[in-house]
Amino acid sequence: MSTKPLSLTERRKAATQLDIARAAAGLFTERGPDRTTAEDIAERAGVALRTFYRYFRSKQDAVAPLLAHGADRRRALLAESEPGAGLTDALERAVEESLSASDAHTTEGLRQMRALLRAAVADPALRAVWYRVNQESEEKLAPVLARLAGPDADPLAVRLTAAAATGAIRVALEAWAATDADVTGPGSPAELAVRCLRELRGGMRLLAD
């Protein structure tokens, strides 16, 4: 599925948002959200405070791009599949690849996510951002699944599959974050997410190949 390339301005905006998100995640890990201010995040990211508030409403909201990064990558990978190629296998491949710590960048991103999910347990505002990111991911996943499932697919089944798959990945990431399992191997995000998806197969029409 082809998508319109981002303009230079859009790429710069996305890069700035991700820089701010990484700065926020680092400070939350070091100090905790309660002892981190928007000013601290802006200073570490090397941007003006007004720039911070141009993109984000709160300090907790600043980590949304980081929390959404894996889901964005999964959708991009899934969108490369062709209709009729096997939705279950395509979804599993996209999930496994997006959560596999195949390089230093992905490994660091997963570790930052673990720290944020642990912090979210005691921070309702941060937890709300995580839930919002998952809701938005579900909404963006549905049209990708609809294209792959074909024009005859039941819209309700597509929507339910998007919700279930998103929920399964969320549960897997939260379960992993609560343990000391590594980013690879048994108990890793990729392993748990694929396991959760497979648990859904029996009851989901689109995934029951």
C-alpha contacts under 8 A as a table, 3 or more apart, distances in Angstrom:
res1	aa1	res2	aa2	distance
1	M	79	A	5.75
1	M	80	E	6.15
1	M	81	S	7.98
6	L	9	T	7.96
6	L	10	E	5.73
6	L	11	R	6.09
7	S	10	E	5.11
7	S	11	R	6.19
8	L	11	R	5.09
8	L	12	R	6.17
9	T	12	R	5.16
9	T	13	K	6.15
10	E	13	K	5.02
10	E	14	A	6.14
11	R	14	A	5.13
11	R	15	A	6.10
12	R	15	A	5.04
12	R	16	T	6.13
13	K	16	T	5.18
13	K	17	Q	6.21
14	A	17	Q	5.11
14	A	18	L	6.17
15	A	18	L	5.13
15	A	19	D	6.15
16	T	19	D	5.05
16	T	20	I	6.24
17	Q	20	I	5.15
17	Q	21	A	6.13
17	Q	55	Y	6.98
17	Q	62	A	7.75
17	Q	65	P	6.87
18	L	21	A	4.87
18	L	22	R	6.14
18	L	65	P	5.96
18	L	66	L	6.52
19	D	22	R	5.23
19	D	23	A	6.23
19	D	45	A	6.07
20	I	23	A	5.05
20	I	24	A	6.13
20	I	41	I	6.83
20	I	42	A	6.93
20	I	45	A	5.26
20	I	52	F	7.55
20	I	62	A	6.62
20	I	63	V	7.70
21	A	24	A	5.08
21	A	25	A	6.10
21	A	62	A	5.17
21	A	63	V	4.39
21	A	64	A	7.02
21	A	65	P	6.28
21	A	66	L	5.86
22	R	25	A	5.02
22	R	26	G	6.09
22	R	63	V	7.13
22	R	66	L	6.95
23	A	26	G	5.18
23	A	27	L	6.31
23	A	41	I	5.81
23	A	42	A	7.92
23	A	44	R	5.91
23	A	45	A	5.46
24	A	27	L	5.21
24	A	28	F	6.03
24	A	41	I	5.33
24	A	59	K	7.29
24	A	62	A	6.49
24	A	63	V	6.25
25	A	28	F	5.08
25	A	29	T	6.12
25	A	63	V	6.32
25	A	112	Q	6.44
25	A	115	A	7.89
25	A	116	L	6.77
26	G	29	T	5.18
26	G	30	E	6.26
26	G	112	Q	7.55
27	L	30	E	5.02
27	L	31	R	5.74
27	L	32	G	6.86
27	L	33	P	7.64
27	L	36	T	6.53
27	L	41	I	7.21
28	F	31	R	5.37
28	F	32	G	4.20
28	F	33	P	4.91
28	F	36	T	6.63
28	F	116	L	7.40
28	F	119	A	7.72
29	T	32	G	5.70
29	T	112	Q	7.92
29	T	115	A	6.08
29	T	116	L	7.29
29	T	119	A	7.90
31	R	34	D	7.72
31	R	35	R	5.73
31	R	36	T	6.54
32	G	35	R	5.71
32	G	36	T	6.55
32	G	119	A	7.11
33	P	36	T	5.15
33	P	37	T	7.82
33	P	59	K	7.91
33	P	60	Q	7.43
33	P	119	A	7.62
33	P	123	D	7.67
34	D	37	T	7.85
36	T	40	D	6.29
36	T	41	I	7.42
36	T	59	K	7.92
37	T	40	D	5.11
37	T	41	I	6.51
37	T	59	K	6.64
38	A	41	I	5.10
38	A	42	A	6.16
38	A	49	L	7.34
38	A	52	F	7.53
38	A	58	S	7.17
38	A	59	K	5.26
39	E	42	A	5.14
39	E	43	E	6.09
39	E	49	L	6.11
40	D	43	E	5.20
40	D	44	R	6.25
41	I	44	R	5.24
41	I	45	A	6.08
41	I	59	K	7.68
42	A	45	A	5.10
42	A	46	G	6.01
42	A	47	V	5.18
42	A	48	A	6.05
42	A	49	L	5.57
42	A	51	T	7.99
42	A	52	F	6.06
43	E	46	G	5.09
43	E	47	V	6.22
43	E	48	A	7.26
43	E	49	L	7.82
44	R	47	V	7.86
47	V	51	T	6.24
47	V	52	F	6.96
48	A	51	T	5.14
48	A	52	F	6.56
49	L	52	F	4.98
49	L	53	Y	6.44
50	R	53	Y	5.16
50	R	54	R	6.08
51	T	54	R	4.93
51	T	55	Y	6.73
52	F	55	Y	5.63
52	F	56	F	6.03
53	Y	56	F	4.95
53	Y	57	R	5.91
53	Y	58	S	7.56
54	R	57	R	7.93
56	F	59	K	7.41
56	F	61	D	5.88
56	F	62	A	5.65
57	R	61	D	6.24
57	R	62	A	7.75
58	S	61	D	5.08
58	S	62	A	6.55
59	K	62	A	5.27
59	K	63	V	7.74
60	Q	63	V	6.10
60	Q	64	A	7.78
60	Q	125	A	6.43
60	Q	126	L	5.17
60	Q	129	V	6.99
61	D	64	A	5.55
61	D	126	L	7.27
61	D	129	V	6.08
62	A	65	P	7.25
63	V	66	L	5.38
63	V	67	L	6.34
64	A	67	L	5.05
64	A	68	A	6.00
64	A	129	V	6.46
64	A	130	W	7.21
64	A	133	V	6.61
65	P	68	A	5.05
65	P	69	H	5.87
66	L	69	H	5.15
66	L	70	G	7.89
66	L	109	G	7.54
66	L	113	M	7.53
67	L	70	G	7.04
67	L	113	M	6.48
67	L	130	W	6.94
67	L	133	V	7.02
68	A	71	A	5.36
68	A	72	D	6.18
68	A	133	V	6.01
68	A	134	N	7.75
68	A	137	S	7.48
69	H	72	D	5.14
69	H	73	R	6.32
70	G	73	R	5.10
70	G	74	R	6.18
70	G	98	S	6.07
70	G	99	L	7.06
71	A	74	R	4.97
71	A	75	R	6.25
71	A	98	S	7.87
71	A	137	S	6.42
72	D	75	R	5.33
72	D	76	A	6.33
72	D	137	S	7.69
73	R	76	A	5.09
73	R	77	L	6.21
73	R	98	S	6.11
74	R	77	L	5.16
74	R	78	L	6.06
74	R	94	A	5.21
74	R	95	V	5.87
74	R	97	E	7.82
74	R	98	S	5.53
75	R	78	L	4.99
75	R	79	A	5.91
75	R	94	A	7.52
75	R	141	L	6.49
75	R	144	V	7.29
76	A	79	A	5.12
76	A	80	E	6.66
77	L	80	E	5.43
77	L	81	S	7.42
77	L	94	A	5.43
77	L	98	S	8.00
78	L	81	S	5.58
78	L	90	A	6.30
78	L	91	L	6.29
78	L	94	A	5.54
78	L	144	V	7.47
79	A	82	E	7.80
79	A	144	V	6.19
81	S	85	A	6.94
81	S	90	A	6.65
81	S	148	L	7.45
82	E	85	A	5.65
82	E	148	L	6.50
83	P	86	G	7.67
83	P	87	L	7.99
83	P	147	R	6.63
83	P	148	L	4.15
83	P	149	A	6.32
83	P	150	G	6.42
84	G	87	L	7.24
84	G	148	L	6.49
84	G	149	A	6.84
84	G	150	G	7.40
85	A	90	A	7.42
85	A	148	L	7.95
86	G	89	D	5.65
86	G	90	A	6.15
86	G	209	D	7.84
87	L	90	A	5.08
87	L	91	L	5.98
87	L	145	L	7.84
87	L	148	L	6.70
87	L	149	A	6.87
87	L	206	L	7.40
87	L	207	L	6.75
88	T	91	L	5.26
88	T	92	E	6.19
88	T	206	L	7.74
88	T	207	L	5.18
88	T	208	A	7.66
88	T	209	D	7.01
89	D	92	E	5.11
89	D	93	R	6.05
90	A	93	R	5.17
90	A	94	A	6.19
91	L	94	A	5.17
91	L	95	V	6.13
92	E	95	V	5.12
92	E	96	E	5.96
92	E	194	V	6.09
92	E	197	L	7.42
93	R	96	E	5.17
93	R	97	E	5.96
94	A	97	E	5.29
94	A	98	S	5.97
95	V	98	S	5.28
95	V	99	L	6.21
95	V	190	A	6.90
95	V	193	A	7.11
95	V	194	V	7.02
96	E	99	L	5.38
96	E	100	S	5.91
96	E	190	A	4.92
96	E	191	E	7.37
96	E	193	A	7.47
96	E	194	V	6.64
97	E	100	S	5.17
97	E	190	A	7.62
98	S	190	A	7.89
99	L	106	T	7.79
99	L	110	L	7.77
99	L	189	P	6.08
99	L	190	A	4.92
100	S	106	T	7.52
100	S	183	V	7.51
100	S	184	T	6.89
100	S	189	P	7.55
100	S	190	A	5.71
101	A	104	A	7.34
101	A	106	T	5.33
101	A	107	T	4.77
101	A	110	L	7.72
101	A	183	V	6.15
101	A	184	T	6.36
102	S	106	T	6.67
102	S	107	T	7.22
103	D	106	T	5.56
103	D	107	T	6.20
104	A	107	T	5.03
104	A	108	E	6.08
105	H	108	E	5.29
105	H	109	G	6.24
106	T	109	G	4.97
106	T	110	L	6.22
107	T	110	L	5.26
107	T	111	R	6.35
107	T	183	V	6.77
108	E	111	R	5.12
108	E	112	Q	6.14
109	G	112	Q	5.10
109	G	113	M	6.18
110	L	113	M	4.98
110	L	114	R	6.23
110	L	183	V	7.05
111	R	114	R	5.02
111	R	115	A	6.37
111	R	183	V	7.67
112	Q	115	A	5.16
112	Q	116	L	6.23
113	M	116	L	5.03
113	M	117	L	6.06
113	M	177	A	7.95
114	R	117	L	5.20
114	R	118	R	6.16
114	R	173	L	7.88
114	R	174	E	7.99
114	R	176	W	7.72
114	R	177	A	4.73
115	A	118	R	5.18
115	A	119	A	6.18
115	A	177	A	7.48
116	L	119	A	5.00
116	L	120	A	6.03
117	L	120	A	4.94
117	L	121	V	6.70
117	L	127	R	7.72
117	L	174	E	6.69
117	L	177	A	6.41
118	R	121	V	5.57
118	R	122	A	7.85
118	R	177	A	6.45
118	R	178	A	6.89
119	A	122	A	5.93
119	A	123	D	6.36
119	A	126	L	7.68
120	A	123	D	4.73
120	A	124	P	6.55
120	A	125	A	7.73
120	A	126	L	5.12
120	A	127	R	4.72
121	V	124	P	7.34
121	V	127	R	6.83
123	D	126	L	5.40
123	D	127	R	6.18
124	P	127	R	4.91
124	P	128	A	6.06
125	A	128	A	5.08
125	A	129	V	6.49
126	L	129	V	5.14
126	L	130	W	6.46
127	R	130	W	5.06
127	R	131	Y	6.32
128	A	131	Y	5.11
128	A	132	R	6.09
129	V	132	R	5.03
129	V	133	V	6.11
130	W	133	V	5.15
130	W	134	N	6.38
131	Y	134	N	5.12
131	Y	135	Q	6.24
132	R	135	Q	5.02
132	R	136	E	6.18
133	V	136	E	5.20
133	V	137	S	6.08
134	N	137	S	4.91
134	N	138	E	6.15
134	N	166	T	6.76
134	N	167	G	7.78
134	N	170	R	7.38
135	Q	138	E	5.15
135	Q	139	E	6.38
136	E	139	E	5.12
136	E	140	K	6.25
137	S	140	K	5.14
137	S	141	L	6.01
137	S	166	T	7.17
138	E	141	L	5.08
138	E	142	A	6.37
138	E	162	A	5.54
138	E	163	A	5.60
138	E	166	T	5.78
139	E	142	A	5.62
139	E	143	P	7.80
139	E	162	A	7.58
140	K	143	P	6.45
140	K	144	V	7.33
141	L	144	V	5.32
141	L	145	L	6.30
141	L	162	A	5.92
142	A	145	L	5.20
142	A	146	A	6.09
142	A	158	V	6.29
142	A	159	R	5.74
142	A	161	T	7.86
142	A	162	A	5.23
143	P	146	A	4.85
143	P	147	R	6.24
144	V	147	R	5.36
144	V	148	L	6.48
145	L	148	L	5.13
145	L	149	A	5.93
145	L	158	V	6.51
145	L	162	A	7.23
146	A	149	A	5.10
146	A	150	G	6.22
146	A	151	P	7.43
146	A	153	A	7.05
146	A	155	P	7.50
146	A	158	V	5.99
147	R	150	G	5.40
147	R	151	P	7.23
149	A	152	D	7.73
149	A	153	A	5.86
149	A	158	V	7.90
149	A	206	L	7.50
150	G	153	A	5.74
153	A	157	A	7.32
153	A	158	V	7.07
154	D	157	A	5.19
154	D	158	V	6.35
155	P	158	V	5.01
155	P	159	R	6.17
156	L	159	R	5.13
156	L	160	L	6.05
157	A	160	L	5.06
157	A	161	T	6.00
157	A	204	M	7.83
157	A	205	R	6.98
157	A	206	L	6.93
158	V	161	T	5.11
158	V	162	A	6.22
158	V	206	L	7.37
159	R	162	A	5.16
159	R	163	A	6.26
160	L	163	A	5.10
160	L	164	A	6.01
161	T	164	A	5.05
161	T	165	A	5.90
161	T	204	M	6.78
161	T	206	L	7.04
161	T	207	L	7.81
162	A	165	A	5.30
162	A	166	T	6.05
163	A	166	T	5.25
163	A	167	G	6.03
164	A	167	G	5.03
164	A	168	A	6.01
164	A	200	L	7.69
165	A	168	A	5.06
165	A	169	I	6.31
165	A	197	L	6.47
166	T	169	I	5.30
166	T	170	R	6.19
167	G	170	R	4.99
167	G	171	V	6.10
168	A	171	V	5.19
168	A	172	A	6.18
168	A	193	A	6.66
168	A	196	C	5.44
168	A	197	L	6.08
169	I	172	A	5.00
169	I	173	L	6.18
169	I	193	A	5.15
169	I	196	C	7.09
169	I	197	L	7.58
170	R	173	L	5.23
170	R	174	E	6.16
171	V	174	E	5.16
171	V	175	A	5.99
171	V	193	A	7.99
171	V	196	C	7.97
172	A	175	A	5.13
172	A	176	W	6.11
172	A	189	P	6.45
172	A	192	L	5.28
172	A	193	A	5.03
172	A	196	C	6.70
173	L	176	W	5.07
173	L	177	A	6.04
173	L	189	P	5.82
173	L	192	L	7.70
173	L	193	A	7.29
174	E	177	A	5.06
174	E	178	A	6.35
175	A	178	A	5.32
175	A	179	T	6.90
176	W	179	T	5.38
176	W	180	D	7.56
176	W	181	A	6.72
176	W	187	G	6.68
176	W	188	S	6.53
176	W	189	P	6.04
176	W	192	L	7.48
177	A	180	D	7.40
181	A	186	P	7.41
181	A	187	G	5.61
181	A	188	S	6.06
182	D	185	G	6.87
182	D	186	P	7.88
182	D	187	G	7.25
182	D	188	S	5.77
183	V	188	S	4.97
183	V	189	P	6.41
184	T	187	G	7.73
184	T	188	S	5.01
184	T	189	P	7.49
184	T	190	A	7.56
185	G	188	S	5.55
185	G	191	E	7.16
186	P	191	E	6.52
187	G	191	E	6.05
187	G	192	L	5.92
188	S	191	E	5.24
188	S	192	L	6.09
189	P	192	L	5.26
189	P	193	A	5.93
190	A	193	A	5.21
190	A	194	V	6.19
191	E	194	V	5.45
191	E	195	R	6.18
192	L	195	R	4.99
192	L	196	C	6.12
193	A	196	C	5.10
193	A	197	L	6.22
194	V	197	L	5.06
194	V	198	R	6.20
195	R	198	R	5.17
195	R	199	E	6.37
196	C	199	E	5.10
196	C	200	L	6.79
197	L	200	L	5.32
197	L	201	R	6.91
198	R	201	R	5.33
199	E	202	G	7.14
200	L	203	G	5.86
200	L	204	M	6.18
200	L	207	L	7.65
201	R	204	M	5.43
201	R	205	R	7.75
201	R	207	L	5.23
201	R	208	A	4.94
201	R	209	D	7.96
202	G	205	R	7.87
202	G	207	L	7.83
202	G	208	A	5.86
203	G	208	A	7.31
204	M	207	L	5.37
204	M	208	A	5.94
205	R	208	A	5.33
206	L	209	D	7.36
